[in-house]
Amino acid sequence: MSVYKEIIDELKATNTTLVAISKTKPVEQIMELYRQGQRLFGENKVQELVDKYEQCPKDIEWHLVGHLQSNKVKYIAPFVSLIHAIDSLKLLEEVNRQAQKNNRKIKILLQYRIATEDTKFGLSQTDIVELMDFYSQSSSYNFIEIVGLMGMASFTENETQIRTEFSKLKEMFTFIKESYLMPKSYNTMSMGMSGDYKIAIEEGSTMVRIGSLLFGAR
């Protein structure tokens, strides 16, 4: 059995969605997984995402999982399925603007900074509450849909710390759901990667982002 099939079988048991992270990998390797049934792929960089979108079958759902600059939203707005890393009100507004230009609604996740490392992007607890207050009171965000949160745990061997950080994201997810009376479409916790996805699932993840386990180390 392939590694892909093993992971898929494992995720089915917990109803967890797999995003295959194909950054830096050639189209040939994406197509290998495609032929095995995978339709959800994630990229870190806008240019690479656009290039692969143009080369690959159009029934693939593309996710942008890396840090996104406002001035690059226009390149992915015509086709991106989900943007994982919304980390400012400015970026949220730009996605809404570009989605409107393309007459489509784009699903987004707010990136919650749960890791202790300074290098991780994301919103603080205060930032998220301020953004949600603004979002919930405005009638202008008709072309975006906040469907959940995304977070990256610290890069550490300390399983207790990783578990605590994922738990923190779930608490914030629940707080937003209850405080802002979010619709049923608000149902995604994108947390867990190749090294920690099993812990993430135990802590409530509904979507994992796996790259190196599927494609080999970069």
Helices and strands as residue ranges (DSSP letters): H 3-12, E 17-21, H 27-35, E 40-43, H 46-55, E 61-64, G 70-72, H 73-76, E 82-86, H 89-101, E 106-111, H 125-137, E 144-151, H 159-179, E 188-191, H 197-202, E 207-210, H 212-215
